[in-house]
Amino acid sequence: MIYSGYLLTTVKTVNFEQACERLSWYAVRWNIEAYHRALKSGCRTEDRRLGNAETLQACLAIDLVVAWRIFRLTMLGRNVPDVPCEIFFRKEEWKALYVYHTKNPHPPEKPPTLNEAIRTMAKLGGFIGRKSDGEPGTTSLWRGIQRLDDITEIFKVMSTCMPAAP
């Protein structure tokens, strides 16, 4: 299929190789858009009402890292959904998520897949998970990660009090 269209650029492009390079730049644009959506929707950076530039810079520095973590999780979930979730989640995080979700106080030894953990965590953030819903978005992941942080802290405290699995 041949598509004829135009990509406007201010960068001089005189041959096919340069045109391909410009197209590859443009293809990355969608990842940048998704990252900024995580920053705006999840971190709600635009809603900040901070008094001075230094405070705003400090807050933005934290928000950028959080947005990157959400964006990275989204991309990993789409690109390598069947790997063990430990490539992103710490052991106590995925175990806390499992215990909270299943109401079973004894998590398995083997971690779930990344996709299973992402979808379960996103449900903490409001993702319903119907077949027609597709994959979770940055907002539900952001909310889910916030809740998972608290659930993990409680899990760590409670797991020291729990008897070993039978």
Phi and psi in radians as a Rosetta constraint file:
Dihedral C 1 N 2 CA 2 C 2 CIRCULARHARMONIC -1.850 0.35
Dihedral N 2 CA 2 C 2 N 3 CIRCULARHARMONIC 2.223 0.35
Dihedral C 2 N 3 CA 3 C 3 CIRCULARHARMONIC -1.992 0.35
Dihedral N 3 CA 3 C 3 N 4 CIRCULARHARMONIC 2.187 0.35
Dihedral C 3 N 4 CA 4 C 4 CIRCULARHARMONIC -1.877 0.35
Dihedral N 4 CA 4 C 4 N 5 CIRCULARHARMONIC 2.156 0.35
Dihedral C 4 N 5 CA 5 C 5 CIRCULARHARMONIC -2.729 0.35
Dihedral N 5 CA 5 C 5 N 6 CIRCULARHARMONIC -3.123 0.35
Dihedral C 5 N 6 CA 6 C 6 CIRCULARHARMONIC -2.185 0.35
Dihedral N 6 CA 6 C 6 N 7 CIRCULARHARMONIC 2.472 0.35
Dihedral C 6 N 7 CA 7 C 7 CIRCULARHARMONIC -2.125 0.35
Dihedral N 7 CA 7 C 7 N 8 CIRCULARHARMONIC 1.979 0.35
Dihedral C 7 N 8 CA 8 C 8 CIRCULARHARMONIC -1.417 0.35
Dihedral N 8 CA 8 C 8 N 9 CIRCULARHARMONIC 2.367 0.35
Dihedral C 8 N 9 CA 9 C 9 CIRCULARHARMONIC -2.608 0.35
Dihedral N 9 CA 9 C 9 N 10 CIRCULARHARMONIC 2.690 0.35
Dihedral C 9 N 10 CA 10 C 10 CIRCULARHARMONIC -1.685 0.35
Dihedral N 10 CA 10 C 10 N 11 CIRCULARHARMONIC -0.012 0.35
Dihedral C 10 N 11 CA 11 C 11 CIRCULARHARMONIC -1.553 0.35
Dihedral N 11 CA 11 C 11 N 12 CIRCULARHARMONIC 2.229 0.35
Dihedral C 11 N 12 CA 12 C 12 CIRCULARHARMONIC -1.044 0.35
Dihedral N 12 CA 12 C 12 N 13 CIRCULARHARMONIC 2.251 0.35
Dihedral C 12 N 13 CA 13 C 13 CIRCULARHARMONIC -2.335 0.35
Dihedral N 13 CA 13 C 13 N 14 CIRCULARHARMONIC 1.990 0.35
Dihedral C 13 N 14 CA 14 C 14 CIRCULARHARMONIC -2.095 0.35
Dihedral N 14 CA 14 C 14 N 15 CIRCULARHARMONIC -0.160 0.35
Dihedral C 14 N 15 CA 15 C 15 CIRCULARHARMONIC -2.460 0.35
Dihedral N 15 CA 15 C 15 N 16 CIRCULARHARMONIC 3.031 0.35
Dihedral C 15 N 16 CA 16 C 16 CIRCULARHARMONIC -1.092 0.35
Dihedral N 16 CA 16 C 16 N 17 CIRCULARHARMONIC -0.744 0.35
Dihedral C 16 N 17 CA 17 C 17 CIRCULARHARMONIC -1.068 0.35
Dihedral N 17 CA 17 C 17 N 18 CIRCULARHARMONIC -0.737 0.35
Dihedral C 17 N 18 CA 18 C 18 CIRCULARHARMONIC -1.155 0.35
Dihedral N 18 CA 18 C 18 N 19 CIRCULARHARMONIC -0.661 0.35
Dihedral C 18 N 19 CA 19 C 19 CIRCULARHARMONIC -1.099 0.35
Dihedral N 19 CA 19 C 19 N 20 CIRCULARHARMONIC -0.724 0.35
Dihedral C 19 N 20 CA 20 C 20 CIRCULARHARMONIC -1.116 0.35
Dihedral N 20 CA 20 C 20 N 21 CIRCULARHARMONIC -0.684 0.35
Dihedral C 20 N 21 CA 21 C 21 CIRCULARHARMONIC -1.101 0.35
Dihedral N 21 CA 21 C 21 N 22 CIRCULARHARMONIC -0.760 0.35
Dihedral C 21 N 22 CA 22 C 22 CIRCULARHARMONIC -1.089 0.35
Dihedral N 22 CA 22 C 22 N 23 CIRCULARHARMONIC -0.670 0.35
Dihedral C 22 N 23 CA 23 C 23 CIRCULARHARMONIC -1.146 0.35
Dihedral N 23 CA 23 C 23 N 24 CIRCULARHARMONIC -0.664 0.35
Dihedral C 23 N 24 CA 24 C 24 CIRCULARHARMONIC -1.157 0.35
Dihedral N 24 CA 24 C 24 N 25 CIRCULARHARMONIC -0.612 0.35
Dihedral C 24 N 25 CA 25 C 25 CIRCULARHARMONIC -1.074 0.35
Dihedral N 25 CA 25 C 25 N 26 CIRCULARHARMONIC -0.784 0.35
Dihedral C 25 N 26 CA 26 C 26 CIRCULARHARMONIC -1.136 0.35
Dihedral N 26 CA 26 C 26 N 27 CIRCULARHARMONIC -0.638 0.35
Dihedral C 26 N 27 CA 27 C 27 CIRCULARHARMONIC -1.086 0.35
Dihedral N 27 CA 27 C 27 N 28 CIRCULARHARMONIC -0.563 0.35
Dihedral C 27 N 28 CA 28 C 28 CIRCULARHARMONIC -1.264 0.35
Dihedral N 28 CA 28 C 28 N 29 CIRCULARHARMONIC -0.342 0.35
Dihedral C 28 N 29 CA 29 C 29 CIRCULARHARMONIC -0.940 0.35
Dihedral N 29 CA 29 C 29 N 30 CIRCULARHARMONIC -0.648 0.35
Dihedral C 29 N 30 CA 30 C 30 CIRCULARHARMONIC -1.177 0.35
Dihedral N 30 CA 30 C 30 N 31 CIRCULARHARMONIC -0.590 0.35
Dihedral C 30 N 31 CA 31 C 31 CIRCULARHARMONIC -1.162 0.35
Dihedral N 31 CA 31 C 31 N 32 CIRCULARHARMONIC -0.690 0.35
Dihedral C 31 N 32 CA 32 C 32 CIRCULARHARMONIC -1.117 0.35
Dihedral N 32 CA 32 C 32 N 33 CIRCULARHARMONIC -0.715 0.35
Dihedral C 32 N 33 CA 33 C 33 CIRCULARHARMONIC -1.077 0.35
Dihedral N 33 CA 33 C 33 N 34 CIRCULARHARMONIC -0.749 0.35
Dihedral C 33 N 34 CA 34 C 34 CIRCULARHARMONIC -1.133 0.35
Dihedral N 34 CA 34 C 34 N 35 CIRCULARHARMONIC -0.691 0.35
Dihedral C 34 N 35 CA 35 C 35 CIRCULARHARMONIC -1.084 0.35
Dihedral N 35 CA 35 C 35 N 36 CIRCULARHARMONIC -0.801 0.35
Dihedral C 35 N 36 CA 36 C 36 CIRCULARHARMONIC -1.152 0.35
Dihedral N 36 CA 36 C 36 N 37 CIRCULARHARMONIC -0.585 0.35
Dihedral C 36 N 37 CA 37 C 37 CIRCULARHARMONIC -1.121 0.35
Dihedral N 37 CA 37 C 37 N 38 CIRCULARHARMONIC -0.695 0.35
Dihedral C 37 N 38 CA 38 C 38 CIRCULARHARMONIC -1.096 0.35
Dihedral N 38 CA 38 C 38 N 39 CIRCULARHARMONIC -0.690 0.35
Dihedral C 38 N 39 CA 39 C 39 CIRCULARHARMONIC -1.165 0.35
Dihedral N 39 CA 39 C 39 N 40 CIRCULARHARMONIC -0.768 0.35
Dihedral C 39 N 40 CA 40 C 40 CIRCULARHARMONIC -1.350 0.35
Dihedral N 40 CA 40 C 40 N 41 CIRCULARHARMONIC -0.799 0.35
Dihedral C 40 N 41 CA 41 C 41 CIRCULARHARMONIC -1.417 0.35
Dihedral N 41 CA 41 C 41 N 42 CIRCULARHARMONIC -0.832 0.35
Dihedral C 41 N 42 CA 42 C 42 CIRCULARHARMONIC -1.308 0.35
Dihedral N 42 CA 42 C 42 N 43 CIRCULARHARMONIC -0.943 0.35
Dihedral C 42 N 43 CA 43 C 43 CIRCULARHARMONIC -1.395 0.35
Dihedral N 43 CA 43 C 43 N 44 CIRCULARHARMONIC -0.308 0.35
Dihedral C 43 N 44 CA 44 C 44 CIRCULARHARMONIC 0.922 0.35
Dihedral N 44 CA 44 C 44 N 45 CIRCULARHARMONIC 0.798 0.35
Dihedral C 44 N 45 CA 45 C 45 CIRCULARHARMONIC -1.014 0.35
Dihedral N 45 CA 45 C 45 N 46 CIRCULARHARMONIC -0.655 0.35
Dihedral C 45 N 46 CA 46 C 46 CIRCULARHARMONIC -1.203 0.35
Dihedral N 46 CA 46 C 46 N 47 CIRCULARHARMONIC -0.322 0.35
Dihedral C 46 N 47 CA 47 C 47 CIRCULARHARMONIC -1.502 0.35
Dihedral N 47 CA 47 C 47 N 48 CIRCULARHARMONIC -0.096 0.35
Dihedral C 47 N 48 CA 48 C 48 CIRCULARHARMONIC -1.166 0.35
Dihedral N 48 CA 48 C 48 N 49 CIRCULARHARMONIC 2.366 0.35
Dihedral C 48 N 49 CA 49 C 49 CIRCULARHARMONIC -2.154 0.35
Dihedral N 49 CA 49 C 49 N 50 CIRCULARHARMONIC 1.348 0.35
Dihedral C 49 N 50 CA 50 C 50 CIRCULARHARMONIC -1.777 0.35
Dihedral N 50 CA 50 C 50 N 51 CIRCULARHARMONIC 2.604 0.35
Dihedral C 50 N 51 CA 51 C 51 CIRCULARHARMONIC -1.273 0.35
Dihedral N 51 CA 51 C 51 N 52 CIRCULARHARMONIC -0.529 0.35
Dihedral C 51 N 52 CA 52 C 52 CIRCULARHARMONIC -2.543 0.35
Dihedral N 52 CA 52 C 52 N 53 CIRCULARHARMONIC 2.986 0.35
Dihedral C 52 N 53 CA 53 C 53 CIRCULARHARMONIC -1.144 0.35
Dihedral N 53 CA 53 C 53 N 54 CIRCULARHARMONIC -0.658 0.35
Dihedral C 53 N 54 CA 54 C 54 CIRCULARHARMONIC -1.113 0.35
Dihedral N 54 CA 54 C 54 N 55 CIRCULARHARMONIC -0.746 0.35
Dihedral C 54 N 55 CA 55 C 55 CIRCULARHARMONIC -1.140 0.35
Dihedral N 55 CA 55 C 55 N 56 CIRCULARHARMONIC -0.739 0.35
Dihedral C 55 N 56 CA 56 C 56 CIRCULARHARMONIC -1.098 0.35
Dihedral N 56 CA 56 C 56 N 57 CIRCULARHARMONIC -0.726 0.35
Dihedral C 56 N 57 CA 57 C 57 CIRCULARHARMONIC -1.107 0.35
Dihedral N 57 CA 57 C 57 N 58 CIRCULARHARMONIC -0.756 0.35
Dihedral C 57 N 58 CA 58 C 58 CIRCULARHARMONIC -1.112 0.35
Dihedral N 58 CA 58 C 58 N 59 CIRCULARHARMONIC -0.760 0.35
Dihedral C 58 N 59 CA 59 C 59 CIRCULARHARMONIC -1.147 0.35
Dihedral N 59 CA 59 C 59 N 60 CIRCULARHARMONIC -0.747 0.35
Dihedral C 59 N 60 CA 60 C 60 CIRCULARHARMONIC -1.121 0.35
Dihedral N 60 CA 60 C 60 N 61 CIRCULARHARMONIC -0.635 0.35
Dihedral C 60 N 61 CA 61 C 61 CIRCULARHARMONIC -1.062 0.35
Dihedral N 61 CA 61 C 61 N 62 CIRCULARHARMONIC -0.722 0.35
Dihedral C 61 N 62 CA 62 C 62 CIRCULARHARMONIC -1.215 0.35
Dihedral N 62 CA 62 C 62 N 63 CIRCULARHARMONIC -0.798 0.35
Dihedral C 62 N 63 CA 63 C 63 CIRCULARHARMONIC -1.050 0.35
Dihedral N 63 CA 63 C 63 N 64 CIRCULARHARMONIC -0.637 0.35
Dihedral C 63 N 64 CA 64 C 64 CIRCULARHARMONIC -1.104 0.35
Dihedral N 64 CA 64 C 64 N 65 CIRCULARHARMONIC -0.698 0.35
Dihedral C 64 N 65 CA 65 C 65 CIRCULARHARMONIC -1.189 0.35
Dihedral N 65 CA 65 C 65 N 66 CIRCULARHARMONIC -0.757 0.35
Dihedral C 65 N 66 CA 66 C 66 CIRCULARHARMONIC -1.110 0.35
Dihedral N 66 CA 66 C 66 N 67 CIRCULARHARMONIC -0.787 0.35
Dihedral C 66 N 67 CA 67 C 67 CIRCULARHARMONIC -1.089 0.35
Dihedral N 67 CA 67 C 67 N 68 CIRCULARHARMONIC -0.684 0.35
Dihedral C 67 N 68 CA 68 C 68 CIRCULARHARMONIC -1.090 0.35
Dihedral N 68 CA 68 C 68 N 69 CIRCULARHARMONIC -0.717 0.35
Dihedral C 68 N 69 CA 69 C 69 CIRCULARHARMONIC -1.100 0.35
Dihedral N 69 CA 69 C 69 N 70 CIRCULARHARMONIC -0.750 0.35
Dihedral C 69 N 70 CA 70 C 70 CIRCULARHARMONIC -1.135 0.35
Dihedral N 70 CA 70 C 70 N 71 CIRCULARHARMONIC -0.796 0.35
Dihedral C 70 N 71 CA 71 C 71 CIRCULARHARMONIC -1.062 0.35
Dihedral N 71 CA 71 C 71 N 72 CIRCULARHARMONIC -0.795 0.35
Dihedral C 71 N 72 CA 72 C 72 CIRCULARHARMONIC -1.063 0.35
Dihedral N 72 CA 72 C 72 N 73 CIRCULARHARMONIC -0.759 0.35
Dihedral C 72 N 73 CA 73 C 73 CIRCULARHARMONIC -1.073 0.35
Dihedral N 73 CA 73 C 73 N 74 CIRCULARHARMONIC -0.744 0.35
Dihedral C 73 N 74 CA 74 C 74 CIRCULARHARMONIC -1.054 0.35
Dihedral N 74 CA 74 C 74 N 75 CIRCULARHARMONIC -0.816 0.35
Dihedral C 74 N 75 CA 75 C 75 CIRCULARHARMONIC -1.176 0.35
Dihedral N 75 CA 75 C 75 N 76 CIRCULARHARMONIC -0.742 0.35
Dihedral C 75 N 76 CA 76 C 76 CIRCULARHARMONIC -1.080 0.35
Dihedral N 76 CA 76 C 76 N 77 CIRCULARHARMONIC -0.726 0.35
Dihedral C 76 N 77 CA 77 C 77 CIRCULARHARMONIC -1.076 0.35
Dihedral N 77 CA 77 C 77 N 78 CIRCULARHARMONIC -0.563 0.35
Dihedral C 77 N 78 CA 78 C 78 CIRCULARHARMONIC -1.488 0.35
Dihedral N 78 CA 78 C 78 N 79 CIRCULARHARMONIC -0.557 0.35
Dihedral C 78 N 79 CA 79 C 79 CIRCULARHARMONIC -1.601 0.35
Dihedral N 79 CA 79 C 79 N 80 CIRCULARHARMONIC -0.602 0.35
Dihedral C 79 N 80 CA 80 C 80 CIRCULARHARMONIC -2.387 0.35
Dihedral N 80 CA 80 C 80 N 81 CIRCULARHARMONIC 1.059 0.35
Dihedral C 80 N 81 CA 81 C 81 CIRCULARHARMONIC -1.169 0.35
Dihedral N 81 CA 81 C 81 N 82 CIRCULARHARMONIC -0.388 0.35
Dihedral C 81 N 82 CA 82 C 82 CIRCULARHARMONIC -1.673 0.35
Dihedral N 82 CA 82 C 82 N 83 CIRCULARHARMONIC 0.037 0.35
Dihedral C 82 N 83 CA 83 C 83 CIRCULARHARMONIC -1.345 0.35
Dihedral N 83 CA 83 C 83 N 84 CIRCULARHARMONIC 2.786 0.35
Dihedral C 83 N 84 CA 84 C 84 CIRCULARHARMONIC -1.053 0.35
Dihedral N 84 CA 84 C 84 N 85 CIRCULARHARMONIC 2.508 0.35
Dihedral C 84 N 85 CA 85 C 85 CIRCULARHARMONIC -1.191 0.35
Dihedral N 85 CA 85 C 85 N 86 CIRCULARHARMONIC -0.162 0.35
Dihedral C 85 N 86 CA 86 C 86 CIRCULARHARMONIC -1.184 0.35
Dihedral N 86 CA 86 C 86 N 87 CIRCULARHARMONIC -0.115 0.35
Dihedral C 86 N 87 CA 87 C 87 CIRCULARHARMONIC -1.246 0.35
Dihedral N 87 CA 87 C 87 N 88 CIRCULARHARMONIC -0.290 0.35
Dihedral C 87 N 88 CA 88 C 88 CIRCULARHARMONIC -2.177 0.35
Dihedral N 88 CA 88 C 88 N 89 CIRCULARHARMONIC -0.766 0.35
Dihedral C 88 N 89 CA 89 C 89 CIRCULARHARMONIC -1.619 0.35
Dihedral N 89 CA 89 C 89 N 90 CIRCULARHARMONIC 2.407 0.35
Dihedral C 89 N 90 CA 90 C 90 CIRCULARHARMONIC -1.188 0.35
Dihedral N 90 CA 90 C 90 N 91 CIRCULARHARMONIC 2.763 0.35
Dihedral C 90 N 91 CA 91 C 91 CIRCULARHARMONIC -0.971 0.35
Dihedral N 91 CA 91 C 91 N 92 CIRCULARHARMONIC -0.812 0.35
Dihedral C 91 N 92 CA 92 C 92 CIRCULARHARMONIC -1.176 0.35
Dihedral N 92 CA 92 C 92 N 93 CIRCULARHARMONIC -0.463 0.35
Dihedral C 92 N 93 CA 93 C 93 CIRCULARHARMONIC -1.207 0.35
Dihedral N 93 CA 93 C 93 N 94 CIRCULARHARMONIC -0.893 0.35
Dihedral C 93 N 94 CA 94 C 94 CIRCULARHARMONIC -1.210 0.35
Dihedral N 94 CA 94 C 94 N 95 CIRCULARHARMONIC -0.573 0.35
Dihedral C 94 N 95 CA 95 C 95 CIRCULARHARMONIC -1.185 0.35
Dihedral N 95 CA 95 C 95 N 96 CIRCULARHARMONIC -0.726 0.35
Dihedral C 95 N 96 CA 96 C 96 CIRCULARHARMONIC -1.084 0.35
Dihedral N 96 CA 96 C 96 N 97 CIRCULARHARMONIC -0.722 0.35
Dihedral C 96 N 97 CA 97 C 97 CIRCULARHARMONIC -1.074 0.35
Dihedral N 97 CA 97 C 97 N 98 CIRCULARHARMONIC -0.776 0.35
Dihedral C 97 N 98 CA 98 C 98 CIRCULARHARMONIC -1.086 0.35
Dihedral N 98 CA 98 C 98 N 99 CIRCULARHARMONIC -0.863 0.35
Dihedral C 98 N 99 CA 99 C 99 CIRCULARHARMONIC -1.065 0.35
Dihedral N 99 CA 99 C 99 N 100 CIRCULARHARMONIC -0.775 0.35
Dihedral C 99 N 100 CA 100 C 100 CIRCULARHARMONIC -1.124 0.35
Dihedral N 100 CA 100 C 100 N 101 CIRCULARHARMONIC -0.778 0.35
Dihedral C 100 N 101 CA 101 C 101 CIRCULARHARMONIC -1.241 0.35
Dihedral N 101 CA 101 C 101 N 102 CIRCULARHARMONIC -0.746 0.35
Dihedral C 101 N 102 CA 102 C 102 CIRCULARHARMONIC -1.596 0.35
Dihedral N 102 CA 102 C 102 N 103 CIRCULARHARMONIC -0.249 0.35
Dihedral C 102 N 103 CA 103 C 103 CIRCULARHARMONIC 1.106 0.35
Dihedral N 103 CA 103 C 103 N 104 CIRCULARHARMONIC 0.346 0.35
Dihedral C 103 N 104 CA 104 C 104 CIRCULARHARMONIC -1.773 0.35
Dihedral N 104 CA 104 C 104 N 105 CIRCULARHARMONIC 2.072 0.35
Dihedral C 104 N 105 CA 105 C 105 CIRCULARHARMONIC -1.251 0.35
Dihedral N 105 CA 105 C 105 N 106 CIRCULARHARMONIC -0.080 0.35
Dihedral C 105 N 106 CA 106 C 106 CIRCULARHARMONIC -2.041 0.35
Dihedral N 106 CA 106 C 106 N 107 CIRCULARHARMONIC 1.733 0.35
Dihedral C 106 N 107 CA 107 C 107 CIRCULARHARMONIC -1.230 0.35
Dihedral N 107 CA 107 C 107 N 108 CIRCULARHARMONIC 2.736 0.35
Dihedral C 107 N 108 CA 108 C 108 CIRCULARHARMONIC -1.250 0.35
Dihedral N 108 CA 108 C 108 N 109 CIRCULARHARMONIC 2.867 0.35
Dihedral C 108 N 109 CA 109 C 109 CIRCULARHARMONIC -1.325 0.35
Dihedral N 109 CA 109 C 109 N 110 CIRCULARHARMONIC -0.629 0.35
Dihedral C 109 N 110 CA 110 C 110 CIRCULARHARMONIC -1.519 0.35
Dihedral N 110 CA 110 C 110 N 111 CIRCULARHARMONIC 2.230 0.35
Dihedral C 110 N 111 CA 111 C 111 CIRCULARHARMONIC -1.244 0.35
Dihedral N 111 CA 111 C 111 N 112 CIRCULARHARMONIC 2.664 0.35
Dihedral C 111 N 112 CA 112 C 112 CIRCULARHARMONIC -1.224 0.35
Dihedral N 112 CA 112 C 112 N 113 CIRCULARHARMONIC 3.010 0.35
Dihedral C 112 N 113 CA 113 C 113 CIRCULARHARMONIC -1.224 0.35
Dihedral N 113 CA 113 C 113 N 114 CIRCULARHARMONIC 2.838 0.35
Dihedral C 113 N 114 CA 114 C 114 CIRCULARHARMONIC -1.052 0.35
Dihedral N 114 CA 114 C 114 N 115 CIRCULARHARMONIC -0.737 0.35
Dihedral C 114 N 115 CA 115 C 115 CIRCULARHARMONIC -1.084 0.35
Dihedral N 115 CA 115 C 115 N 116 CIRCULARHARMONIC -0.745 0.35
Dihedral C 115 N 116 CA 116 C 116 CIRCULARHARMONIC -1.075 0.35
Dihedral N 116 CA 116 C 116 N 117 CIRCULARHARMONIC -0.777 0.35
Dihedral C 116 N 117 CA 117 C 117 CIRCULARHARMONIC -1.167 0.35
Dihedral N 117 CA 117 C 117 N 118 CIRCULARHARMONIC -0.714 0.35
Dihedral C 117 N 118 CA 118 C 118 CIRCULARHARMONIC -1.091 0.35
Dihedral N 118 CA 118 C 118 N 119 CIRCULARHARMONIC -0.840 0.35
Dihedral C 118 N 119 CA 119 C 119 CIRCULARHARMONIC -1.122 0.35
Dihedral N 119 CA 119 C 119 N 120 CIRCULARHARMONIC -0.687 0.35
Dihedral C 119 N 120 CA 120 C 120 CIRCULARHARMONIC -1.147 0.35
Dihedral N 120 CA 120 C 120 N 121 CIRCULARHARMONIC -0.767 0.35
Dihedral C 120 N 121 CA 121 C 121 CIRCULARHARMONIC -1.147 0.35
Dihedral N 121 CA 121 C 121 N 122 CIRCULARHARMONIC -0.704 0.35
Dihedral C 121 N 122 CA 122 C 122 CIRCULARHARMONIC -1.089 0.35
Dihedral N 122 CA 122 C 122 N 123 CIRCULARHARMONIC -0.542 0.35
Dihedral C 122 N 123 CA 123 C 123 CIRCULARHARMONIC -1.107 0.35
Dihedral N 123 CA 123 C 123 N 124 CIRCULARHARMONIC -0.548 0.35
Dihedral C 123 N 124 CA 124 C 124 CIRCULARHARMONIC -1.085 0.35
Dihedral N 124 CA 124 C 124 N 125 CIRCULARHARMONIC -0.473 0.35
Dihedral C 124 N 125 CA 125 C 125 CIRCULARHARMONIC -1.720 0.35
Dihedral N 125 CA 125 C 125 N 126 CIRCULARHARMONIC 0.189 0.35
Dihedral C 125 N 126 CA 126 C 126 CIRCULARHARMONIC 1.853 0.35
Dihedral N 126 CA 126 C 126 N 127 CIRCULARHARMONIC -0.061 0.35
Dihedral C 126 N 127 CA 127 C 127 CIRCULARHARMONIC -1.205 0.35
Dihedral N 127 CA 127 C 127 N 128 CIRCULARHARMONIC 2.276 0.35
Dihedral C 127 N 128 CA 128 C 128 CIRCULARHARMONIC -1.493 0.35
Dihedral N 128 CA 128 C 128 N 129 CIRCULARHARMONIC -0.703 0.35
Dihedral C 128 N 129 CA 129 C 129 CIRCULARHARMONIC 1.476 0.35
Dihedral N 129 CA 129 C 129 N 130 CIRCULARHARMONIC 0.465 0.35
Dihedral C 129 N 130 CA 130 C 130 CIRCULARHARMONIC -1.237 0.35
Dihedral N 130 CA 130 C 130 N 131 CIRCULARHARMONIC 2.796 0.35
Dihedral C 130 N 131 CA 131 C 131 CIRCULARHARMONIC -1.004 0.35
Dihedral N 131 CA 131 C 131 N 132 CIRCULARHARMONIC -0.617 0.35
Dihedral C 131 N 132 CA 132 C 132 CIRCULARHARMONIC -1.425 0.35
Dihedral N 132 CA 132 C 132 N 133 CIRCULARHARMONIC -0.083 0.35
Dihedral C 132 N 133 CA 133 C 133 CIRCULARHARMONIC -1.367 0.35
Dihedral N 133 CA 133 C 133 N 134 CIRCULARHARMONIC -0.319 0.35
Dihedral C 133 N 134 CA 134 C 134 CIRCULARHARMONIC 1.301 0.35
Dihedral N 134 CA 134 C 134 N 135 CIRCULARHARMONIC -2.721 0.35
Dihedral C 134 N 135 CA 135 C 135 CIRCULARHARMONIC -1.575 0.35
Dihedral N 135 CA 135 C 135 N 136 CIRCULARHARMONIC 2.706 0.35
Dihedral C 135 N 136 CA 136 C 136 CIRCULARHARMONIC -1.085 0.35
Dihedral N 136 CA 136 C 136 N 137 CIRCULARHARMONIC 2.611 0.35
Dihedral C 136 N 137 CA 137 C 137 CIRCULARHARMONIC -1.695 0.35
Dihedral N 137 CA 137 C 137 N 138 CIRCULARHARMONIC 3.136 0.35
Dihedral C 137 N 138 CA 138 C 138 CIRCULARHARMONIC -1.146 0.35
Dihedral N 138 CA 138 C 138 N 139 CIRCULARHARMONIC -0.588 0.35
Dihedral C 138 N 139 CA 139 C 139 CIRCULARHARMONIC -1.179 0.35
Dihedral N 139 CA 139 C 139 N 140 CIRCULARHARMONIC -0.831 0.35
Dihedral C 139 N 140 CA 140 C 140 CIRCULARHARMONIC -1.179 0.35
Dihedral N 140 CA 140 C 140 N 141 CIRCULARHARMONIC -0.581 0.35
Dihedral C 140 N 141 CA 141 C 141 CIRCULARHARMONIC -1.172 0.35
Dihedral N 141 CA 141 C 141 N 142 CIRCULARHARMONIC -0.730 0.35
Dihedral C 141 N 142 CA 142 C 142 CIRCULARHARMONIC -1.044 0.35
Dihedral N 142 CA 142 C 142 N 143 CIRCULARHARMONIC -0.863 0.35
Dihedral C 142 N 143 CA 143 C 143 CIRCULARHARMONIC -1.119 0.35
Dihedral N 143 CA 143 C 143 N 144 CIRCULARHARMONIC -0.697 0.35
Dihedral C 143 N 144 CA 144 C 144 CIRCULARHARMONIC -1.124 0.35
Dihedral N 144 CA 144 C 144 N 145 CIRCULARHARMONIC -0.703 0.35
Dihedral C 144 N 145 CA 145 C 145 CIRCULARHARMONIC -1.117 0.35
Dihedral N 145 CA 145 C 145 N 146 CIRCULARHARMONIC -0.692 0.35
Dihedral C 145 N 146 CA 146 C 146 CIRCULARHARMONIC -1.067 0.35
Dihedral N 146 CA 146 C 146 N 147 CIRCULARHARMONIC -0.791 0.35
Dihedral C 146 N 147 CA 147 C 147 CIRCULARHARMONIC -1.180 0.35
Dihedral N 147 CA 147 C 147 N 148 CIRCULARHARMONIC -0.678 0.35
Dihedral C 147 N 148 CA 148 C 148 CIRCULARHARMONIC -1.094 0.35
Dihedral N 148 CA 148 C 148 N 149 CIRCULARHARMONIC -0.608 0.35
Dihedral C 148 N 149 CA 149 C 149 CIRCULARHARMONIC -1.004 0.35
Dihedral N 149 CA 149 C 149 N 150 CIRCULARHARMONIC -0.806 0.35
Dihedral C 149 N 150 CA 150 C 150 CIRCULARHARMONIC -1.195 0.35
Dihedral N 150 CA 150 C 150 N 151 CIRCULARHARMONIC -0.750 0.35
Dihedral C 150 N 151 CA 151 C 151 CIRCULARHARMONIC -1.075 0.35
Dihedral N 151 CA 151 C 151 N 152 CIRCULARHARMONIC -0.685 0.35
Dihedral C 151 N 152 CA 152 C 152 CIRCULARHARMONIC -1.134 0.35
Dihedral N 152 CA 152 C 152 N 153 CIRCULARHARMONIC -0.729 0.35
Dihedral C 152 N 153 CA 153 C 153 CIRCULARHARMONIC -1.072 0.35
Dihedral N 153 CA 153 C 153 N 154 CIRCULARHARMONIC -0.765 0.35
Dihedral C 153 N 154 CA 154 C 154 CIRCULARHARMONIC -1.141 0.35
Dihedral N 154 CA 154 C 154 N 155 CIRCULARHARMONIC -0.717 0.35
Dihedral C 154 N 155 CA 155 C 155 CIRCULARHARMONIC -1.032 0.35
Dihedral N 155 CA 155 C 155 N 156 CIRCULARHARMONIC -0.767 0.35
Dihedral C 155 N 156 CA 156 C 156 CIRCULARHARMONIC -1.077 0.35
Dihedral N 156 CA 156 C 156 N 157 CIRCULARHARMONIC -0.710 0.35
Dihedral C 156 N 157 CA 157 C 157 CIRCULARHARMONIC -1.177 0.35
Dihedral N 157 CA 157 C 157 N 158 CIRCULARHARMONIC -0.835 0.35
Dihedral C 157 N 158 CA 158 C 158 CIRCULARHARMONIC -1.236 0.35
Dihedral N 158 CA 158 C 158 N 159 CIRCULARHARMONIC -0.531 0.35
Dihedral C 158 N 159 CA 159 C 159 CIRCULARHARMONIC -1.195 0.35
Dihedral N 159 CA 159 C 159 N 160 CIRCULARHARMONIC -0.371 0.35
Dihedral C 159 N 160 CA 160 C 160 CIRCULARHARMONIC -1.300 0.35
Dihedral N 160 CA 160 C 160 N 161 CIRCULARHARMONIC -0.332 0.35
Dihedral C 160 N 161 CA 161 C 161 CIRCULARHARMONIC -1.711 0.35
Dihedral N 161 CA 161 C 161 N 162 CIRCULARHARMONIC -0.242 0.35
Dihedral C 161 N 162 CA 162 C 162 CIRCULARHARMONIC -1.429 0.35
Dihedral N 162 CA 162 C 162 N 163 CIRCULARHARMONIC 2.477 0.35
Dihedral C 162 N 163 CA 163 C 163 CIRCULARHARMONIC -1.223 0.35
Dihedral N 163 CA 163 C 163 N 164 CIRCULARHARMONIC 2.752 0.35
Dihedral C 163 N 164 CA 164 C 164 CIRCULARHARMONIC -1.126 0.35
Dihedral N 164 CA 164 C 164 N 165 CIRCULARHARMONIC 2.717 0.35
Dihedral C 164 N 165 CA 165 C 165 CIRCULARHARMONIC -1.103 0.35
Dihedral N 165 CA 165 C 165 N 166 CIRCULARHARMONIC 2.526 0.35
